[in-house]
Amino acid sequence: PGMTANFEGEAKEGNTTALSIVSKFLMGLLGIYIILSFQFKSYFEPIMVMIAIPLSIIGVMWGHLLLGFDLTMPSIVGFVSLAGIVFNDSILLVVFIKQHMADGQTAHQAAVSASRERFRAVFITTATTIAGTFPLLLETSTQAQVLQPLVVSLIFGIMTSSCLILFVLPALYVILEDFGLTSQHHLE
């Protein structure tokens, strides 16, 4: 009776750090949403760009599961770092779709054309990121083992999100266009 237990040291600091990273990441997402809302003149199109986040989480989780890694602080840092790469792919794909629609293509034609045109760039970005970080995944030194969860997040997150961005994002754009929720729809 009267006895209490508290986490101290590394466990306490790790929890504090994780909460700090997550809160700052959410603030960053809000900032990105606001900037993209002004850029696209729409409240829904930034959400399409931000679909890259849940798509990359799928890869991060599968990568850790398949390779037997626990989700750790470096895993979270890798996921947050990954967000910038996949956002760029998403933004460019939406811009290309909008350009094709401005040239007179239907939403479906524009989505297909943009995916086809951006495939090579997305593939090269993905391949170079994987090629550059993969050697760290194979490293056996104790120091490198600390970074391996970060590398797993990067490799599997970018692989999954890049593939899904090329298919899911254009389909989502066409669906939103059908409902009249894109800025392109408002320009007509």
C-alpha positions as CSV (number, residue, x, y, z in Angstrom):
1,P,0.0,0.0,0.0
2,G,1.2,3.5,-0.8
3,M,3.8,2.3,-3.2
4,T,4.0,3.9,-6.7
5,A,6.1,3.2,-9.7
6,N,7.4,5.7,-12.2
7,F,9.3,5.4,-15.4
8,E,12.6,7.3,-15.2
9,G,15.7,7.7,-17.2
10,E,15.6,6.5,-20.8
11,A,12.0,5.2,-20.7
12,K,10.7,8.6,-19.4
13,E,12.9,10.6,-21.8
14,G,11.9,8.4,-24.8
15,N,8.2,8.9,-24.2
16,T,8.7,12.7,-23.8
17,T,10.8,12.8,-27.1
18,A,8.2,10.7,-29.0
19,L,5.4,13.0,-27.9
20,S,7.4,16.1,-28.9
21,I,8.2,14.6,-32.3
22,V,4.6,13.7,-33.0
23,S,3.3,17.2,-31.9
24,K,5.9,19.0,-34.0
25,F,5.1,16.7,-36.9
26,L,1.4,17.5,-36.6
27,M,2.2,21.2,-36.5
28,G,4.3,20.7,-39.7
29,L,1.4,18.9,-41.4
30,L,-0.9,21.8,-40.5
31,G,1.6,24.3,-41.9
32,I,1.9,22.2,-45.1
33,Y,-1.9,22.0,-45.4
34,I,-2.2,25.8,-45.1
35,I,0.5,26.5,-47.7
36,L,-1.0,24.0,-50.1
37,S,-4.5,25.4,-49.6
38,F,-3.2,28.8,-50.8
39,Q,-1.3,27.2,-53.7
40,F,-4.1,25.0,-54.9
41,K,-6.9,27.4,-54.0
42,S,-8.8,24.4,-52.5
43,Y,-9.4,22.8,-49.2
44,F,-9.6,19.3,-50.5
45,E,-6.6,19.1,-52.9
46,P,-4.0,19.5,-50.0
47,I,-5.6,16.4,-48.4
48,M,-4.9,14.5,-51.7
49,V,-1.3,15.5,-51.4
50,M,-1.2,14.5,-47.8
51,I,-2.6,11.1,-48.6
52,A,1.1,10.2,-49.0
53,I,1.4,10.0,-45.2
54,P,-0.9,7.1,-44.5
55,L,0.4,5.4,-47.6
56,S,3.9,5.6,-46.3
57,I,2.8,4.4,-42.8
58,I,1.7,1.1,-44.5
59,G,5.2,0.5,-45.8
60,V,6.8,1.5,-42.6
61,M,4.7,-1.0,-40.6
62,W,5.1,-3.8,-43.1
63,G,8.9,-3.2,-43.3
64,H,9.3,-3.4,-39.6
65,L,7.1,-6.5,-39.4
66,L,8.8,-8.3,-42.3
67,L,12.4,-7.6,-41.1
68,G,11.6,-8.2,-37.4
69,F,12.3,-4.7,-36.1
70,D,10.5,-3.0,-33.3
71,L,9.1,0.5,-33.9
72,T,11.6,2.7,-32.0
73,M,12.5,6.3,-31.9
74,P,14.7,6.1,-35.0
75,S,11.8,4.5,-36.8
76,I,9.7,7.6,-36.0
77,V,12.5,9.9,-37.1
78,G,12.8,7.9,-40.4
79,F,9.0,8.2,-41.0
80,V,9.1,11.9,-40.4
81,S,12.0,12.3,-42.7
82,L,10.2,10.3,-45.3
83,A,7.3,12.7,-45.4
84,G,9.2,15.4,-47.3
85,I,10.2,13.0,-50.1
86,V,6.7,11.6,-50.6
87,F,5.1,15.0,-50.4
88,N,7.2,16.2,-53.3
89,D,6.0,13.3,-55.5
90,S,2.4,14.0,-54.5
91,I,2.6,17.7,-55.2
92,L,4.1,17.3,-58.6
93,L,1.6,14.6,-59.6
94,V,-1.3,16.9,-58.7
95,V,0.3,19.8,-60.5
96,F,0.7,17.7,-63.6
97,I,-2.9,16.5,-63.4
98,K,-4.1,20.1,-63.2
99,Q,-1.9,21.1,-66.1
100,H,-3.4,18.4,-68.3
101,M,-6.9,19.4,-67.3
102,A,-6.1,23.0,-68.1
103,D,-5.0,21.8,-71.6
104,G,-8.5,20.3,-72.1
105,Q,-8.2,16.7,-71.0
106,T,-10.9,15.1,-68.8
107,A,-10.0,14.3,-65.2
108,H,-9.5,10.6,-66.0
109,Q,-7.3,11.4,-69.0
110,A,-5.3,13.9,-67.1
111,A,-4.8,11.5,-64.2
112,V,-3.5,8.7,-66.5
113,S,-1.3,11.1,-68.4
114,A,0.2,12.6,-65.2
115,S,0.9,9.2,-63.7
116,R,2.5,8.0,-66.9
117,E,4.7,11.2,-67.2
118,R,5.7,11.2,-63.5
119,F,6.4,7.5,-63.2
120,R,10.0,7.7,-64.3
121,A,10.8,10.6,-61.9
122,V,9.1,8.9,-59.0
123,F,10.8,5.6,-59.7
124,I,14.2,7.2,-60.0
125,T,13.7,9.2,-56.7
126,T,12.6,6.0,-55.0
127,A,15.4,3.8,-56.4
128,T,18.2,6.3,-55.5
129,T,16.9,6.8,-52.0
130,I,16.7,3.0,-51.5
131,A,20.2,2.5,-53.1
132,G,21.7,5.2,-50.9
133,T,20.3,3.9,-47.6
134,F,20.3,0.1,-48.3
135,P,24.0,-0.5,-47.3
136,L,23.1,0.8,-43.8
137,L,20.5,-1.9,-43.5
138,L,23.1,-4.6,-44.2
139,E,25.7,-3.1,-41.8
140,T,26.4,-5.4,-38.8
141,S,28.3,-2.9,-36.5
142,T,26.7,-2.0,-33.2
143,Q,26.5,1.7,-34.1
144,A,24.7,1.0,-37.4
145,Q,22.1,-1.2,-35.7
146,V,20.8,1.9,-34.0
147,L,20.1,3.5,-37.4
148,Q,18.6,0.4,-39.0
149,P,15.0,1.1,-37.9
150,L,15.3,4.5,-39.4
151,V,16.5,3.0,-42.7
152,V,13.7,0.4,-42.6
153,S,11.2,3.3,-42.3
154,L,12.7,5.1,-45.2
155,I,13.1,2.1,-47.6
156,F,9.8,0.5,-47.1
157,G,7.9,3.7,-46.6
158,I,9.1,5.2,-49.8
159,M,8.7,2.0,-51.8
160,T,5.1,1.6,-50.7
161,S,4.0,5.2,-50.9
162,S,5.7,5.8,-54.3
163,C,3.8,2.9,-55.8
164,L,0.5,3.8,-54.2
165,I,0.9,7.5,-55.0
166,L,1.0,6.7,-58.7
167,F,-2.3,4.8,-58.5
168,V,-4.3,6.0,-55.5
169,L,-3.7,9.7,-55.8
170,P,-4.8,10.0,-59.4
171,A,-7.9,7.9,-58.6
172,L,-8.7,10.1,-55.6
173,Y,-8.3,13.2,-57.8
174,V,-10.8,11.9,-60.3
175,I,-13.2,11.0,-57.5
176,L,-12.9,14.5,-56.0
177,E,-13.3,16.0,-59.5
178,D,-16.5,14.0,-60.0
179,F,-17.9,15.5,-56.8
180,G,-16.8,19.0,-57.8
181,L,-14.3,19.4,-55.0
182,T,-11.2,20.4,-56.9
183,S,-10.1,23.9,-57.7
184,Q,-10.0,22.9,-61.4
185,H,-13.7,22.2,-61.3
186,H,-14.3,25.8,-60.0
187,L,-12.3,27.3,-62.9
188,E,-14.8,26.0,-65.5
